[in-house]
Amino acid sequence: MASGGADLAAEKRALRREAQAQIRALSAEARALASAAIVQKLLARAFYREARILHCYMSLPLEVDTAPVLLDAWNAGKAVYIPFQIPEPRRLGVARWKPGLALVPGPLGVLEPPQECRQDEPPAGIDLVVVPGLAFDRRGTRLGRGKGYYDRFLASIRLPHAEPPAKPPVLAALAFSRQIFPGLPRDTWDVPVEHILTEDEAISTSQR
């Protein structure tokens, strides 16, 4: 599914509205139950268990709750990183996370690390990135919130950072089943994910 220019931007805006309506239609109880099931699917995956360095977003109230992922990863001895927004030039920095880290609200209401913990560049060798999104399709196409932060971040960490070049990180998404769409438009700069975990299934998108 593809189009271009203004038509593509308008199509994405309409799909974002639809995805947000689908998520809001879930009751708080249904969302909590589904979220717990989705997290358990992630924790059972080999790519999660084998990851040594994890990057994971801080979830918003209507998203799959990533707090249990962060805590499990830290307890397992993984190096855990969370993002923060650098408004200009619209890219993500990172910070090492640990339980009890004092977080502050960011520009879009997402909790972010305190100033003294922030670093502009991600560490080399990230094994797994848990990626947010409003909607996904079975090809791994991800529809974010339209700011481009994650596409820039994902493109940057998939470039070689070491000699010899490091293996690219696995990209995985956590989503409620109603966030899976039959097909989504994809721009040339959109970075697809390789795994999508919902309360009903684990989708491998054959991107790797």
Residue frames as a rotation matrix with the C-alpha (Angstrom) as fourth column:
MET 1
0.587 0.810 0.000 0.00
0.810 -0.587 0.000 0.00
0.000 0.000 -1.000 0.00
ALA 2
-0.418 -0.822 -0.386 1.70
0.750 -0.553 0.364 3.21
-0.513 -0.137 0.847 -1.04
SER 3
0.725 0.469 0.504 1.09
0.666 -0.663 -0.341 6.72
0.175 0.583 -0.793 -2.23
GLY 4
-0.319 -0.947 0.038 3.08
0.913 -0.318 -0.254 9.93
0.253 -0.046 0.966 -2.11
GLY 5
-0.739 -0.156 0.655 3.32
0.185 -0.982 -0.025 13.54
0.647 0.103 0.755 -0.99
ALA 6
-0.686 0.512 0.517 0.33
-0.713 -0.615 -0.337 15.28
0.145 -0.599 0.787 0.53
ASP 7
0.288 0.830 -0.477 -1.97
-0.660 0.533 0.530 12.31
0.694 0.163 0.701 -0.14
LEU 8
-0.050 -0.403 -0.914 0.28
0.379 0.839 -0.391 10.01
0.924 -0.365 0.111 1.89
ALA 9
-0.938 -0.312 0.150 0.49
0.013 -0.464 -0.886 12.50
0.346 -0.829 0.440 4.78
ALA 10
-0.323 0.904 0.282 -3.30
-0.914 -0.375 0.157 12.85
0.247 -0.207 0.947 4.84
GLU 11
0.352 0.411 -0.841 -3.75
-0.272 0.905 0.328 9.08
0.896 0.113 0.430 4.75
LYS 12
-0.482 -0.616 -0.623 -1.38
0.453 0.433 -0.779 8.68
0.750 -0.657 0.070 7.71
ARG 13
-0.869 0.205 0.450 -3.22
-0.454 -0.691 -0.563 11.35
0.196 -0.693 0.694 9.71
ALA 14
0.123 0.987 -0.105 -6.54
-0.876 0.158 0.455 9.57
0.466 0.036 0.884 9.16
LEU 15
0.258 -0.095 -0.962 -5.03
0.121 0.991 -0.065 6.22
0.959 -0.099 0.267 10.17
ARG 16
-0.832 -0.553 -0.046 -3.58
0.150 -0.144 -0.978 7.74
0.534 -0.821 0.203 13.33
ARG 17
-0.495 0.730 0.471 -7.04
-0.856 -0.501 -0.123 9.00
0.146 -0.464 0.873 14.31
GLU 18
0.433 0.680 -0.591 -8.52
-0.581 0.712 0.393 5.56
0.688 0.173 0.704 13.63
ALA 19
-0.151 -0.584 -0.798 -5.81
0.330 0.731 -0.598 3.79
0.932 -0.354 0.083 15.63
GLN 20
-0.925 -0.193 0.326 -6.23
-0.198 -0.485 -0.851 6.16
0.323 -0.853 0.411 18.57
ALA 21
-0.076 0.976 0.204 -10.00
-0.962 -0.125 0.242 5.58
0.262 -0.178 0.949 18.54
GLN 22
0.385 0.157 -0.909 -9.44
-0.167 0.981 0.099 1.81
0.908 0.114 0.404 18.55
ILE 23
-0.582 -0.684 -0.439 -7.12
0.349 0.278 -0.895 2.02
0.734 -0.674 0.077 21.55
ARG 24
-0.820 0.299 0.488 -9.45
-0.548 -0.655 -0.520 4.34
0.164 -0.694 0.701 23.50
ALA 25
0.139 0.943 -0.303 -12.31
-0.756 0.299 0.583 1.89
0.640 0.148 0.754 22.92
LEU 26
-0.174 -0.267 -0.948 -10.57
0.355 0.881 -0.313 -0.62
0.919 -0.391 -0.059 25.20
SER 27
0.882 0.432 0.188 -11.67
-0.050 -0.309 0.950 -0.47
0.469 -0.847 -0.251 28.83
ALA 28
0.214 -0.826 0.521 -8.97
-0.937 -0.325 -0.130 0.10
0.277 -0.461 -0.843 31.44
GLU 29
0.320 -0.049 0.946 -9.44
-0.558 0.797 0.230 -3.48
-0.766 -0.601 0.228 32.68
ALA 30
0.926 0.054 0.374 -9.20
0.247 0.663 -0.707 -4.99
-0.286 0.747 0.600 29.18
ARG 31
0.697 -0.710 0.102 -6.15
-0.372 -0.479 -0.795 -2.86
0.613 0.516 -0.598 28.43
ALA 32
0.152 -0.655 0.740 -4.38
-0.980 -0.002 0.200 -3.97
-0.129 -0.756 -0.642 31.62
LEU 33
0.508 0.095 0.856 -5.08
-0.194 0.981 0.007 -7.65
-0.839 -0.170 0.517 30.98
ALA 34
0.963 -0.142 0.230 -3.96
0.260 0.247 -0.934 -7.43
0.075 0.959 0.275 27.37
SER 35
0.564 -0.789 0.244 -0.87
-0.685 -0.612 -0.396 -5.46
0.461 0.056 -0.885 28.33
ALA 36
0.194 -0.477 0.857 0.22
-0.793 0.438 0.423 -8.11
-0.577 -0.762 -0.293 30.85
ALA 37
0.690 0.115 0.715 -0.24
0.203 0.917 -0.343 -10.87
-0.695 0.382 0.609 28.25
ILE 38
0.926 -0.359 0.115 1.76
0.004 -0.295 -0.955 -8.94
0.377 0.885 -0.272 25.65
VAL 39
0.348 -0.832 0.431 4.65
-0.927 -0.375 0.025 -8.35
0.141 -0.408 -0.902 28.05
GLN 40
0.302 -0.213 0.929 4.78
-0.421 0.845 0.330 -12.05
-0.855 -0.491 0.166 28.92
LYS 41
0.919 0.016 0.395 5.03
0.334 0.500 -0.799 -12.88
-0.211 0.866 0.454 25.21
LEU 42
0.685 -0.716 0.137 8.01
-0.453 -0.565 -0.689 -10.56
0.571 0.410 -0.711 24.89
LEU 43
0.213 -0.641 0.738 9.77
-0.952 0.035 0.305 -11.95
-0.221 -0.767 -0.602 27.96
ALA 44
0.511 0.050 0.858 9.41
-0.103 0.995 0.003 -15.48
-0.853 -0.090 0.514 26.54
ARG 45
0.989 -0.110 -0.099 11.03
-0.096 0.036 -0.995 -14.66
0.113 0.993 0.025 23.18
ALA 46
0.499 -0.866 -0.009 14.58
0.850 0.488 0.200 -15.86
-0.169 -0.108 0.980 22.56
PHE 47
0.017 -0.533 0.846 15.60
0.618 -0.660 -0.428 -12.49
0.786 0.530 0.318 21.07
TYR 48
0.626 0.215 0.750 14.63
-0.406 -0.731 0.549 -10.83
0.666 -0.648 -0.370 24.37
ARG 49
0.972 -0.230 0.041 16.30
0.084 0.510 0.856 -13.40
-0.218 -0.829 0.516 26.61
GLU 50
0.370 -0.887 0.278 19.52
0.928 0.369 -0.058 -13.26
-0.051 0.279 0.959 24.58
ALA 51
0.522 -0.144 0.840 19.71
0.262 -0.911 -0.319 -9.44
0.812 0.387 -0.438 24.42
ARG 52
-0.154 -0.661 -0.735 22.45
0.977 0.010 -0.214 -7.89
0.148 -0.751 0.644 26.54
ILE 53
-0.903 -0.101 -0.417 21.67
0.170 -0.977 -0.130 -4.23
-0.395 -0.188 0.899 25.76
LEU 54
-0.196 0.941 0.277 18.00
0.981 0.189 0.054 -3.20
-0.001 0.282 -0.959 25.57
HIS 55
-0.996 0.088 -0.021 16.47
-0.088 -0.996 0.019 0.10
-0.019 0.020 1.000 24.49
CYS 56
-0.412 0.907 -0.086 12.82
0.885 0.421 0.200 0.49
0.217 0.007 -0.976 25.48
TYR 57
-0.493 0.317 0.810 10.40
-0.013 -0.934 0.357 3.41
0.870 0.166 0.464 25.40
MET 58
-0.942 0.309 -0.133 8.56
0.112 -0.088 -0.990 4.73
-0.317 -0.947 0.048 28.44
SER 59
-0.577 0.761 0.298 4.90
0.741 0.333 0.583 3.98
0.344 0.557 -0.756 27.81
LEU 60
-0.764 0.507 0.399 2.05
-0.516 -0.851 0.094 6.47
0.388 -0.134 0.912 27.84
PRO 61
-0.533 0.555 0.639 -1.14
-0.626 0.249 -0.739 5.62
-0.570 -0.793 0.215 29.80
LEU 62
0.537 0.839 -0.094 -3.00
-0.672 0.357 -0.648 4.12
-0.510 0.411 0.755 26.81
GLU 63
0.141 -0.572 -0.808 -0.02
-0.823 0.386 -0.417 2.09
0.551 0.724 -0.416 25.54
VAL 64
0.669 -0.107 -0.735 1.15
0.301 0.944 0.137 -1.38
0.680 -0.313 0.664 26.47
ASP 65
0.909 -0.271 0.315 2.83
-0.413 -0.494 0.766 -0.89
-0.052 -0.826 -0.561 29.85
THR 66
0.489 -0.800 -0.347 6.61
-0.031 0.381 -0.924 -1.22
0.872 0.463 0.161 29.44
ALA 67
0.291 -0.394 0.872 7.46
-0.921 -0.364 0.143 -0.80
0.261 -0.844 -0.469 33.14
PRO 68
0.759 -0.023 0.651 7.54
-0.312 0.865 0.394 -4.60
-0.572 -0.502 0.649 33.72
VAL 69
0.856 -0.493 0.155 9.87
0.387 0.413 -0.825 -5.00
0.343 0.766 0.544 30.73
LEU 70
0.328 -0.750 0.574 12.34
-0.460 -0.657 -0.597 -2.47
0.825 -0.068 -0.561 32.11
LEU 71
0.348 -0.159 0.924 12.33
-0.927 0.087 0.364 -4.09
-0.138 -0.983 -0.117 35.54
ASP 72
0.912 -0.004 0.411 12.67
0.020 0.999 -0.036 -7.65
-0.410 0.041 0.911 34.22
ALA 73
0.715 -0.678 0.169 15.56
0.253 0.026 -0.967 -6.62
0.651 0.735 0.190 31.98
TRP 74
0.204 -0.644 0.737 17.36
-0.748 -0.589 -0.308 -4.86
0.632 -0.488 -0.602 34.83
ASN 75
0.522 0.057 0.851 16.84
-0.736 0.534 0.416 -7.84
-0.431 -0.843 0.321 37.16
ALA 76
0.942 -0.152 0.299 18.26
0.269 0.875 -0.402 -10.10
-0.200 0.459 0.865 34.43
GLY 77
0.169 -0.957 -0.235 21.46
0.422 -0.145 0.895 -8.04
-0.891 -0.251 0.380 34.32
LYS 78
0.202 -0.060 0.978 20.84
0.967 -0.148 -0.209 -6.39
0.158 0.987 0.028 30.97
ALA 79
-0.827 -0.359 -0.433 21.99
0.377 -0.925 0.047 -2.84
-0.417 -0.124 0.900 30.27
VAL 80
0.066 0.968 0.242 18.73
0.981 -0.019 -0.191 -0.92
-0.181 0.250 -0.951 29.92
TYR 81
-0.927 -0.348 -0.144 18.40
0.302 -0.915 0.269 2.38
-0.225 0.206 0.952 28.06
ILE 82
0.188 0.982 -0.018 15.43
0.835 -0.169 -0.523 4.71
-0.517 0.083 -0.852 27.69
PRO 83
-0.287 -0.302 0.909 14.98
0.860 -0.500 0.105 7.62
0.423 0.812 0.403 25.25
PHE 84
0.032 0.405 -0.914 14.49
0.504 -0.796 -0.335 11.33
-0.863 -0.450 -0.230 25.58
GLN 85
0.638 0.327 0.697 13.58
0.770 -0.254 -0.586 13.86
-0.015 0.910 -0.414 22.89
ILE 86
-0.510 -0.700 -0.500 16.02
0.494 -0.714 0.496 16.37
-0.704 0.006 0.710 21.47
PRO 87
0.422 0.890 -0.172 13.52
0.309 -0.320 -0.896 18.78
-0.852 0.324 -0.410 19.82
GLU 88
0.874 -0.231 -0.427 16.05
-0.485 -0.425 -0.764 20.17
-0.005 0.875 -0.484 17.37
PRO 89
-0.613 0.275 -0.740 16.88
-0.790 -0.200 0.580 18.37
0.012 0.940 0.340 15.15
ARG 90
0.417 0.907 0.057 14.03
-0.909 0.417 0.015 16.04
-0.010 -0.059 0.998 16.22
ARG 91
-0.007 -0.429 -0.903 16.05
-0.275 0.869 -0.411 13.05
0.962 0.245 -0.124 17.32
LEU 92
0.924 0.374 -0.078 16.37
-0.072 0.371 0.926 10.83
0.375 -0.850 0.370 20.39
GLY 93
-0.254 -0.924 0.285 19.07
-0.767 0.013 -0.641 10.76
0.589 -0.382 -0.712 23.00
VAL 94
0.371 0.340 -0.864 19.35
0.157 0.894 0.419 7.96
0.915 -0.291 0.279 25.55
ALA 95
-0.049 -0.404 0.913 20.00
-0.930 -0.315 -0.189 7.39
0.364 -0.859 -0.361 29.25
ARG 96
-0.711 -0.229 -0.665 20.89
0.015 0.941 -0.339 4.32
0.704 -0.251 -0.665 31.27
TRP 97
0.199 0.889 0.413 17.86
-0.647 -0.197 0.737 3.24
0.736 -0.414 0.536 33.31
LYS 98
-0.799 -0.264 -0.541 17.67
0.195 0.737 -0.648 1.63
0.569 -0.623 -0.537 36.73
PRO 99
0.169 0.908 -0.384 14.85
0.786 0.111 0.608 1.23
0.595 -0.404 -0.695 39.25
GLY 100
0.354 0.080 -0.932 14.19
0.822 -0.502 0.270 4.42
-0.446 -0.861 -0.243 41.19
LEU 101
-0.725 -0.602 0.336 15.58
0.689 -0.617 0.380 6.73
-0.021 0.507 0.862 38.50
ALA 102
-0.179 0.655 -0.734 13.79
0.323 -0.666 -0.673 10.07
-0.929 -0.357 -0.093 38.94
LEU 103
-0.506 0.079 0.859 11.93
0.863 0.050 0.503 10.76
-0.003 0.996 -0.093 35.70
VAL 104
-0.555 0.300 -0.776 10.55
-0.015 -0.936 -0.350 14.07
-0.832 -0.183 0.525 34.43
PRO 105
0.482 0.792 0.376 7.74
0.438 0.154 -0.886 14.79
-0.759 0.591 -0.273 31.92
GLY 106
-0.645 -0.711 0.280 9.02
0.560 -0.190 0.807 15.39
-0.520 0.677 0.521 28.38
PRO 107
-0.913 0.206 -0.351 7.61
-0.350 -0.838 0.419 17.58
-0.207 0.506 0.837 25.58
LEU 108
-0.424 0.788 -0.447 4.77
-0.472 0.229 0.851 15.16
0.773 0.572 0.275 24.73
GLY 109
0.413 0.603 0.682 4.08
-0.886 0.093 0.455 14.05
0.211 -0.792 0.573 28.29
VAL 110
0.687 -0.274 -0.673 6.35
0.157 0.960 -0.230 11.00
0.709 0.052 0.703 28.03
LEU 111
0.917 -0.397 0.051 8.51
-0.119 -0.147 0.982 10.45
-0.382 -0.906 -0.181 31.10
GLU 112
0.656 -0.755 0.002 12.18
0.023 0.017 -1.000 11.12
0.754 0.656 0.029 30.39
PRO 113
0.265 -0.642 -0.719 15.44
0.928 0.372 0.011 10.75
0.261 -0.671 0.695 32.32
PRO 114
0.799 -0.023 -0.600 16.81
0.292 -0.859 0.421 13.66
-0.525 -0.512 -0.680 34.35
GLN 115
0.901 -0.392 -0.187 19.30
-0.407 -0.610 -0.680 15.98
0.153 0.688 -0.709 32.67
GLU 116
0.184 -0.930 0.320 22.36
-0.928 -0.057 0.368 14.62
-0.324 -0.364 -0.873 34.45
CYS 117
0.016 -0.135 0.991 21.79
-0.068 0.988 0.136 11.09
-0.998 -0.069 0.007 33.09
ARG 118
0.852 0.524 -0.003 21.36
-0.025 0.036 -0.999 12.02
-0.523 0.851 0.043 29.44
GLN 119
-0.384 -0.922 0.048 23.71
0.079 0.019 0.997 11.24
-0.920 0.387 0.066 26.58
ASP 120
0.024 0.418 -0.908 23.23
-0.796 -0.542 -0.270 12.40
-0.605 0.729 0.320 23.00
GLU 121
-0.184 -0.202 -0.962 24.46
-0.872 0.486 0.065 9.24
0.454 0.850 -0.266 21.31
PRO 122
0.841 0.513 0.172 23.26
-0.537 0.753 0.380 5.65
0.065 -0.411 0.909 21.91
PRO 123
0.060 -0.840 0.539 25.76
-0.599 0.401 0.692 3.01
-0.798 -0.365 -0.479 23.00
ALA 124
-0.321 -0.234 -0.918 27.23
-0.888 0.410 0.206 0.70
0.328 0.881 -0.340 20.39
GLY 125
-0.902 -0.188 -0.390 25.92
-0.146 0.980 -0.134 -2.83
0.407 -0.064 -0.911 20.31
ILE 126
-0.340 0.865 0.370 22.24
-0.826 -0.086 -0.558 -2.40
-0.450 -0.495 0.743 21.21
ASP 127
-0.971 -0.060 0.231 20.73
0.015 0.951 0.307 -5.87
-0.238 0.302 -0.923 20.78
LEU 128
-0.364 0.925 0.112 17.02
0.914 0.332 0.234 -5.10
0.179 0.187 -0.966 21.00
VAL 129
-0.976 0.212 0.051 14.87
-0.217 -0.967 -0.135 -2.00
0.020 -0.143 0.990 20.58
VAL 130
-0.377 0.926 -0.030 11.27
0.879 0.348 -0.327 -2.10
-0.292 -0.149 -0.945 21.79
VAL 131
-0.965 -0.086 0.249 9.58
0.217 -0.795 0.566 0.39
0.150 0.600 0.786 19.49
PRO 132
-0.432 0.865 -0.257 6.35
0.146 -0.214 -0.966 2.35
-0.890 -0.455 -0.034 20.13
GLY 133
-0.987 0.155 0.042 3.66
0.006 -0.228 0.974 2.96
0.160 0.961 0.224 17.54
LEU 134
-0.420 0.907 0.036 -0.01
-0.754 -0.326 -0.570 3.70
-0.506 -0.266 0.821 17.00
ALA 135
0.746 0.663 0.064 -0.58
-0.479 0.600 -0.641 1.09
-0.463 0.447 0.765 14.28
PHE 136
-0.483 -0.867 0.124 1.26
-0.570 0.419 0.707 -1.74
-0.665 0.270 -0.696 12.55
ASP 137
0.606 0.614 -0.506 0.70
-0.795 0.483 -0.367 -4.11
0.019 0.625 0.781 9.66
ARG 138
0.853 -0.183 0.489 1.96
-0.001 0.936 0.352 -7.66
-0.522 -0.301 0.798 9.11
ARG 139
0.654 -0.702 0.281 4.82
0.447 0.059 -0.893 -6.45
0.610 0.710 0.352 6.92
GLY 140
-0.041 -0.675 -0.737 6.21
0.996 -0.087 0.025 -4.63
-0.081 -0.732 0.676 9.94
THR 141
-0.346 -0.019 0.938 5.17
0.376 -0.919 0.120 -1.17
0.860 0.395 0.324 8.80
ARG 142
-0.332 0.139 -0.933 4.92
0.927 -0.137 -0.350 1.12
-0.176 -0.981 -0.083 11.82
LEU 143
0.115 0.412 0.904 2.76
0.417 -0.846 0.332 4.22
0.902 0.339 -0.269 12.09
GLY 144
-0.576 -0.404 -0.710 4.10
0.813 -0.193 -0.550 6.52
0.085 -0.894 0.440 14.80
ARG 145
0.219 0.672 -0.708 2.92
0.749 -0.581 -0.319 9.91
-0.625 -0.460 -0.630 15.96
GLY 146
0.753 0.215 0.622 4.29
0.648 -0.408 -0.643 11.73
0.116 0.887 -0.447 12.94
LYS 147
0.870 -0.448 -0.204 7.31
-0.319 -0.828 0.461 13.51
-0.375 -0.336 -0.864 14.41
GLY 148
0.755 -0.549 -0.358 9.97
-0.217 0.305 -0.927 11.19
0.619 0.778 0.111 12.96
TYR 149
0.339 -0.664 0.667 12.01
-0.938 -0.184 0.293 10.78
-0.072 -0.725 -0.685 16.15
TYR 150
0.377 -0.165 0.911 12.05
-0.300 0.909 0.288 7.00
-0.876 -0.382 0.293 16.09
ASP 151
0.948 -0.061 0.313 12.65
0.310 0.402 -0.862 6.62
-0.074 0.914 0.400 12.36
ARG 152
0.578 -0.788 0.211 15.77
-0.539 -0.563 -0.626 8.80
0.612 0.248 -0.751 12.68
PHE 153
0.192 -0.489 0.851 16.90
-0.919 0.213 0.331 6.91
-0.343 -0.846 -0.409 15.77
LEU 154
0.627 0.110 0.771 16.35
-0.027 0.992 -0.119 3.47
-0.779 0.054 0.625 14.23
ALA 155
0.942 -0.317 0.107 18.12
0.116 0.010 -0.993 4.45
0.314 0.948 0.047 11.02
SER 156
0.412 -0.837 0.359 21.12
-0.797 -0.522 -0.302 5.72
0.441 -0.162 -0.883 13.00
ILE 157
0.082 -0.416 0.906 21.59
-0.818 0.492 0.300 2.63
-0.570 -0.765 -0.300 15.18
ARG 158
0.788 0.182 0.588 21.29
0.132 0.883 -0.450 0.26
-0.602 0.432 0.672 12.23
LEU 159
0.741 -0.657 -0.140 24.43
-0.429 -0.302 -0.852 1.82
0.517 0.691 -0.505 10.73
PRO 160
0.438 -0.638 -0.633 27.74
0.652 0.710 -0.265 0.12
0.619 -0.296 0.727 11.58
HIS 161
0.884 -0.118 0.452 29.22
-0.368 -0.771 0.519 1.54
0.287 -0.625 -0.726 14.79
ALA 162
0.495 -0.696 0.520 32.13
-0.443 0.312 0.840 -0.81
-0.747 -0.647 -0.154 15.24
GLU 163
0.219 -0.516 -0.828 34.92
-0.883 0.256 -0.393 -2.62
0.415 0.817 -0.400 13.43
PRO 164
-0.916 0.292 0.274 33.91
0.331 0.170 0.928 -5.17
0.225 0.941 -0.253 12.32
PRO 165
-0.533 0.766 0.360 30.35
-0.591 -0.641 0.490 -3.81
0.606 0.048 0.794 11.92
ALA 166
-0.836 0.287 0.468 28.02
-0.322 0.434 -0.841 -4.85
-0.445 -0.854 -0.270 14.73
LYS 167
-0.726 0.669 0.159 24.93
0.658 0.608 0.444 -6.93
0.200 0.427 -0.882 14.10
PRO 168
-0.593 0.557 0.581 21.88
-0.328 -0.826 0.458 -4.66
0.736 0.081 0.672 13.72
PRO 169
-0.858 0.315 0.405 19.52
-0.369 0.169 -0.914 -4.68
-0.357 -0.934 -0.029 16.71
VAL 170
-0.643 0.762 0.076 16.27
0.733 0.584 0.350 -6.61
0.222 0.281 -0.934 16.65
LEU 171
-0.869 0.449 0.209 13.28
-0.460 -0.888 -0.005 -4.27
0.183 -0.100 0.978 16.36
ALA 172
-0.657 0.665 -0.353 10.16
0.682 0.725 0.097 -5.39
0.321 -0.177 -0.930 18.22
ALA 173
-0.652 0.542 0.530 6.82
-0.491 -0.835 0.250 -3.72
0.578 -0.098 0.810 18.91
LEU 174
-0.841 0.496 -0.218 4.21
0.488 0.520 -0.701 -4.26
-0.235 -0.696 -0.679 21.61
ALA 175
-0.806 0.588 -0.073 0.65
-0.540 -0.678 0.500 -3.61
0.244 0.442 0.863 20.44
PHE 176
-0.297 0.822 0.487 -2.94
-0.333 0.388 -0.859 -4.44
-0.895 -0.417 0.159 21.21
SER 177
-0.468 0.125 0.875 -4.59
0.655 0.713 0.249 -6.63
-0.593 0.690 -0.416 18.57
ARG 178
0.593 0.795 0.129 -6.79
0.694 -0.423 -0.583 -3.77
-0.409 0.435 -0.802 17.44
GLN 179
0.403 -0.540 -0.739 -3.64
-0.407 -0.829 0.384 -1.83
-0.820 0.146 -0.554 16.48
ILE 180
-0.631 -0.578 0.518 -2.87
0.186 0.535 0.824 -4.35
-0.753 0.617 -0.230 13.70
PHE 181
0.222 0.672 -0.707 -4.16
-0.578 -0.493 -0.650 -3.01
-0.785 0.553 0.279 10.37
PRO 182
0.776 0.132 0.616 -4.49
0.322 0.757 -0.569 -4.90
-0.542 0.640 0.545 7.05
GLY 183
0.104 -0.774 0.624 -2.02
0.966 -0.069 -0.247 -2.54
0.235 0.629 0.741 5.39
LEU 184
0.599 0.002 -0.801 -0.33
0.385 -0.877 0.286 0.78
-0.702 -0.480 -0.526 6.12
PRO 185
0.917 -0.328 0.229 1.37
0.064 -0.443 -0.894 3.30
0.395 0.834 -0.385 3.83
ARG 186
0.526 -0.813 -0.250 5.15
0.653 0.198 0.731 3.39
-0.544 -0.548 0.635 4.04
ASP 187
0.895 -0.356 -0.270 7.50
-0.437 -0.823 -0.363 6.27
-0.093 0.442 -0.892 3.25
THR 188
0.548 -0.755 -0.360 11.04
-0.002 0.429 -0.903 5.60
0.836 0.496 0.234 2.06
TRP 189
-0.394 -0.756 0.522 12.41
-0.521 -0.284 -0.805 6.64
0.757 -0.589 -0.282 5.47
ASP 190
0.513 0.641 0.570 10.01
-0.845 0.259 0.469 4.48
0.153 -0.722 0.675 7.52
VAL 191
-0.634 -0.762 -0.135 11.90
-0.687 0.634 -0.355 1.71
0.356 -0.132 -0.925 9.34
PRO 192
0.367 0.837 -0.406 9.84
-0.514 0.546 0.662 -1.51
0.776 -0.034 0.630 9.68
VAL 193
-0.013 -0.299 0.954 9.90
-0.956 0.284 0.075 -3.72
-0.293 -0.911 -0.289 12.76
GLU 194
-0.623 -0.364 -0.693 10.69
-0.594 0.796 0.115 -7.43
0.510 0.483 -0.712 12.72
HIS 195
-0.696 0.412 -0.588 8.40
0.607 0.776 -0.175 -8.66
0.384 -0.479 -0.789 15.50
ILE 196
-0.455 0.650 0.609 5.00
-0.644 -0.712 0.279 -7.50
0.615 -0.265 0.743 16.73
LEU 197
-0.860 0.151 -0.488 3.61
0.411 0.772 -0.485 -9.00
0.303 -0.618 -0.725 19.92
THR 198
-0.319 0.837 0.445 -0.10
-0.655 -0.534 0.534 -8.69
0.685 -0.121 0.718 20.71
GLU 199
-0.293 0.294 0.910 -2.29
-0.856 0.343 -0.387 -10.33
-0.426 -0.892 0.151 23.32
ASP 200
0.695 0.695 0.186 -3.44
-0.511 0.658 -0.553 -12.81
-0.507 0.289 0.812 20.65
GLU 201
0.892 -0.360 0.273 -0.33
0.451 0.676 -0.582 -13.62
0.025 0.643 0.766 18.64
ALA 202
0.158 -0.911 -0.380 3.35
-0.008 -0.386 0.923 -13.13
-0.987 -0.143 -0.068 17.95
ILE 203
0.963 0.235 0.129 3.91
0.148 -0.062 -0.987 -11.82
-0.224 0.970 -0.094 14.43
SER 204
-0.131 -0.991 0.006 7.24
0.366 -0.043 0.930 -12.23
-0.921 0.124 0.368 12.66
THR 205
0.627 0.516 -0.584 7.34
-0.191 -0.625 -0.757 -9.82
-0.756 0.586 -0.293 9.75
SER 206
0.524 -0.503 0.687 10.24
0.780 0.608 -0.150 -11.41
-0.342 0.614 0.711 7.78
GLN 207
0.979 -0.203 0.009 12.12
-0.188 -0.922 -0.340 -8.09
0.077 0.331 -0.940 7.73
ARG 208
0.198 -0.958 0.208 15.40
-0.857 -0.066 0.510 -9.77
-0.475 -0.280 -0.834 8.68
